[in-house]
C-alpha cells in the first residue's frame, strides 16, 4: 500500500510525509525531489530550460514508477494531480490524503520559507500572494475529487496532522 499526500505547496506534505512514514516504519519519497534527482536539474531549471510540459512528463514518469512500490508515503508536488493519469495511479496505489490550508495560511508559510520561491517557478507570472489565491482556487476541485481523506492543516502541528491521518485511515503503527 502507498499513502499519497496531495495539496498545494506549503501545506506540509513533505514534513508530514516523513513523520508519518517514520511512525509506520515505511519509506517516504517526495516526488519533486525524486524528479530533481532523476533529471539532474532543479524544478526551476526544468521549467526554465524545458518548459512546464516537460516537467509534467517527468512528474508522470516518476509517479508511475513510485506507485509500483509498497509501504511508501508519497509526498506529491502541488500540481501532480493535474493529470488524470497521475490521479488514477495514486488512487489505485492506496489512500490519497489531501492536506488543505486556506490561501492566507499557505502564503504565510511560503513567505516564512524564502527558499521556496527561489526553488519553485512562478506558475502564473503573478505576485506570490496573488498566485497562491488564483492557483489554489483552480486546483481545489481537483484536490477534492482526488482525495479519499481531507485534513485541514491550518493551525495544526505536523504531529497533530500525522495523528489525524493515522486515525482517519485506521492505520496500525
C-alpha positions in Angstrom: 0.0 0.0 0.0 1.0 3.6 -0.7 -0.3 6.6 1.1 -0.2 9.7 -1.2 -0.2 13.2 0.2 -1.6 15.8 -2.1 -2.1 19.6 -1.7 -0.8 23.0 -2.6 2.8 23.8 -1.8 3.2 24.9 1.8 0.6 22.5 3.2 3.2 20.3 4.9 3.3 17.3 2.6 7.0 16.5 2.9 7.3 17.2 6.6 4.1 15.3 7.4 5.1 12.5 5.0 8.4 12.0 6.7 6.8 11.9 10.2 4.0 9.6 9.0 6.5 7.2 7.3 8.6 7.1 10.5 5.6 6.2 12.6 4.6 3.5 10.2 8.1 2.2 9.6 7.8 2.9 5.9 9.8 4.9 3.4 8.9 8.4 2.4 9.6 9.9 -1.0 9.0 13.5 -2.2 8.1 13.3 -5.9 9.6 16.7 -6.6 12.9 15.7 -5.1 12.8 12.4 -7.0 12.3 14.3 -10.2 15.3 16.6 -9.5 17.5 13.6 -8.7 16.3 11.8 -11.9 16.7 14.7 -14.2 19.8 16.3 -12.5 18.2 19.7 -12.5 16.2 21.8 -10.1 12.5 22.2 -10.8 13.1 25.8 -11.7 15.7 24.8 -14.2 13.4 22.2 -15.8 10.6 24.8 -16.1 13.0 27.5 -17.4 15.0 25.3 -19.8 12.5 22.6 -20.9 9.1 24.1 -20.0 6.2 23.0 -17.8 5.1 20.3 -20.2 8.5 18.6 -19.9 8.3 18.9 -16.1 4.8 17.3 -16.1 6.1 14.5 -18.3 8.9 13.7 -15.9 6.4 14.0 -13.0 4.1 11.4 -14.6 7.1 9.0 -15.2 8.2 9.3 -11.6 4.7 8.9 -10.2 4.2 5.8 -12.3 7.4 4.3 -11.0 6.8 5.2 -7.4 3.2 3.9 -7.3 4.5 0.4 -8.0 6.2 0.3 -4.6 4.8 -0.8 -1.3 4.8 0.6 2.2 5.6 4.1 0.9 4.4 7.5 1.9 4.4 9.6 -1.3 4.5 13.4 -0.9 3.5 14.8 -4.3 4.1 18.1 -5.8 1.2 20.5 -5.7 0.4 20.1 -9.4 0.8 16.4 -9.7 -2.9 15.8 -9.6 -3.5 18.0 -12.7 -3.1 15.0 -14.9 -5.8 12.4 -14.8 -3.3 9.6 -15.3 -1.4 10.7 -12.1 -4.7 10.8 -10.1 -5.6 7.3 -11.3 -2.2 6.0 -10.4 -2.2 7.3 -6.9 -5.8 6.3 -6.3 -5.1 2.7 -7.4 -2.0 2.5 -5.2 -3.7 3.4 -1.9 -5.5 6.1 0.0 -5.0 9.7 -1.1 -4.8 12.3 1.7 -5.4 16.0 0.8 -3.5 18.3 3.2 -5.5 21.5 2.8 -5.0 25.0 4.0 -6.5 28.3 3.2 -4.7 30.8 0.9 -3.6 33.1 3.8 -2.0 30.2 5.7 -0.2 29.0 2.6 1.0 32.5 1.8 2.3 32.9 5.4 4.1 29.6 5.3 5.7 30.2 1.9 6.8 33.7 3.0 8.4 32.2 6.1 10.5 30.0 3.7 12.0 32.2 1.1 14.0 29.3 -0.3 10.6 28.0 -1.7 10.4 31.0 -4.1 14.0 30.5 -5.3 13.5 26.8 -6.0 10.0 26.8 -7.4 9.0 28.6 -10.6 6.1 31.0 -10.8 3.1 29.3 -12.4 1.3 32.5 -13.4 3.7 35.4 -13.5 1.6 37.0 -10.7 3.0 38.1 -7.4 3.4 35.2 -4.9 0.3 36.3 -2.9 -1.9 36.6 -6.0 -0.6 33.3 -7.5 -1.5 31.3 -4.4 -5.1 32.6 -4.4 -5.5 32.0 -8.1 -3.9 28.6 -8.5 -5.4 27.3 -5.2 -8.9 28.2 -6.4 -8.3 26.5 -9.7 -7.0 23.3 -8.1 -9.5 23.0 -5.2 -12.0 20.9 -7.2 -9.2 18.6 -8.4 -7.8 18.1 -4.9 -11.4 17.4 -3.7 -12.0 14.8 -6.5 -8.7 13.0 -6.0 -8.8 12.8 -2.2 -10.1 9.9 -0.1 -9.5 11.9 3.1 -9.1 15.7 3.7 -7.1 17.0 6.6 -7.2 20.8 7.2 -3.7 21.8 8.3 -4.4 25.4 9.3 -3.2 25.9 13.0 -2.1 22.3 13.4 1.3 20.9 14.1 2.8 18.2 11.8 2.4 15.7 14.6 -1.3 16.5 15.0 -1.7 16.1 11.3 0.0 12.7 11.4 -2.2 11.6 14.3 -5.3 12.6 12.3 -4.1 10.7 9.2 -3.5 7.6 11.2 -6.9 7.8 12.9 -8.8 8.6 9.7 -7.1 5.8 7.7 -7.3 3.4 10.7 -3.6 2.5 10.4 -1.7 0.2 12.7 1.5 1.6 14.0 
